[in-house]
Amino acid sequence: MALKLSRRVERIEISPTMKISQLAIEMKARGENLIDLSVGEPDFPTPENIKEEGINSIKNNFTKYTINSGIIELRRAISEKFKREHNLDYKPEEIIVSSGAKQSIFNTIMSLVDDDDEVIIPSPYYVSYPHMVSLANGKSIIIETKEENGFKITSELLSQAITSKTKLLILCNPSNPTGTAYSKKELEELIPVLEENDFYILSDEIYEKLVYDDFKFISIASLSEKIKNKTVIINGHSKSYSMTGWRIGYAAGPIEIIKAMNKIQSHSTSNASSISQRAALAALLGPQDYVEFSRNEFQKRRDILYNELTSINGIKCYKPQGAFYLFPNVSFYFGKHSGNITINNSFDLALYLLNQAKVAVVPGSVFGAEGYIRLSYSTSVENLIEGAKRIKEALQRLVS
Ligand SMILES: Cc1ncc(COP(=O)(O)O)c(C=O)c1O
């Protein structure tokens, strides 16, 4: 029988950031001296107290199924975190713990989006959003944001994208890939449009702890009761506690949506790993010095990489408030060439830097933003300086 995959799976493709990572892994395996600025995870180890709790959970045989939505102690601790940090009231039953924030996003989209429903996604976007919308048979409506506006949507841009089919807006704040974060004032400007119209909001807040220069992160759900009642907040431990491999994410929102997500999760992956749930609880209840340490480190690195990059001829870069990425505009180099290599787009440039400079970056096109590349500063200062030097030298070899 000839293999015929579902139309659903034919519509999507493997995460393109993983393609670059794969090439980078292969180069490293060949022993090449590669500087990897394509990574999407903190380079610090998971803090000791969290690891200890994971080990203890195994030793104490906390290794069986848990309730689908996550152990009550963890959901209580998450509920308390929302109250303490954002003055948001979520009961434990309004919270679901998943295997990574990604699963919480997927469950939200699968719970809300029907055939042909429209989902508004500002670009540059986190690569998985449109693919998940496509898996749910929905339609992504991309709002192109501008570098001059700090890659943020405005109420005008949002209003123009709304139709009678709009079901959901996905806001990534702080953003992967740009690192941009919305101030309270910028979020407040969106309130009338959000309150007046009949759609939900998925607020991906996974980078909330990584904001710099005294920037104060505000959760959109805390702006008004009306907005809270139509928002699903996504968060998790991957970026704040350097726990990407433990796979702990969570969602908080209106009870009916959380119940629907629970149904989906109960028939797909059931509960997140019991061991990871205990470790995640230790992360929330234990000392928070790692969070502050990593924030300070990332801020320092952001400044170093930013200064290095913006000293390169032709590169413009928005200085972001959060996450651990820079998203410079590299379109100055399009149309230029070195030997028989011509750079026509961000993918060409990423490939050129990989092969000629031995630096891995991610092309902006995978985030819906041609003309840019994403660089992660989740690596040592030494690597950042050497990486920027190599990029500069390789770019200098490109001529008109
Ligand atoms: C914006 C954003 N949301 C969600 C995720 C997924 O997080 P997790 O590893 O917890 O599934 C990522 C990971 O890179 C991300 O950048």
The ligand as a MOL file (V3000), in Angstrom:
LIG
                    3D

  0  0  0     0  0            999 V3000
M  V30 BEGIN CTAB
M  V30 COUNTS 16 16 0 0 0
M  V30 BEGIN ATOM
M  V30 1 C 7.8610 31.7540 23.0430 0
M  V30 2 C 8.0020 30.3330 23.4440 0
M  V30 3 N 6.9360 29.6670 23.8940 0
M  V30 4 C 7.0110 28.3830 24.2560 0
M  V30 5 C 8.1930 27.6900 24.1850 0
M  V30 6 C 8.2220 26.2310 24.5560 0
M  V30 7 O 8.6390 26.0300 25.8490 0
M  V30 8 P 8.7860 24.5630 26.4750 0
M  V30 9 O 10.1880 24.1440 26.2510 0
M  V30 10 O 8.4560 24.7340 27.9250 0
M  V30 11 O 7.8070 23.6920 25.7740 0
M  V30 12 C 9.3430 28.3300 23.7280 0
M  V30 13 C 10.6190 27.5970 23.6020 0
M  V30 14 O 11.5340 27.9820 22.9270 0
M  V30 15 C 9.2480 29.6890 23.3590 0
M  V30 16 O 10.3170 30.3530 22.9060 0
M  V30 END ATOM
M  V30 BEGIN BOND
M  V30 1 1 1 2
M  V30 2 1 2 3
M  V30 3 2 2 15
M  V30 4 2 3 4
M  V30 5 1 4 5
M  V30 6 1 5 6
M  V30 7 2 5 12
M  V30 8 1 6 7
M  V30 9 1 7 8
M  V30 10 2 8 9
M  V30 11 1 8 10
M  V30 12 1 8 11
M  V30 13 1 12 13
M  V30 14 1 12 15
M  V30 15 2 13 14
M  V30 16 1 15 16
M  V30 END BOND
M  V30 END CTAB
M  END
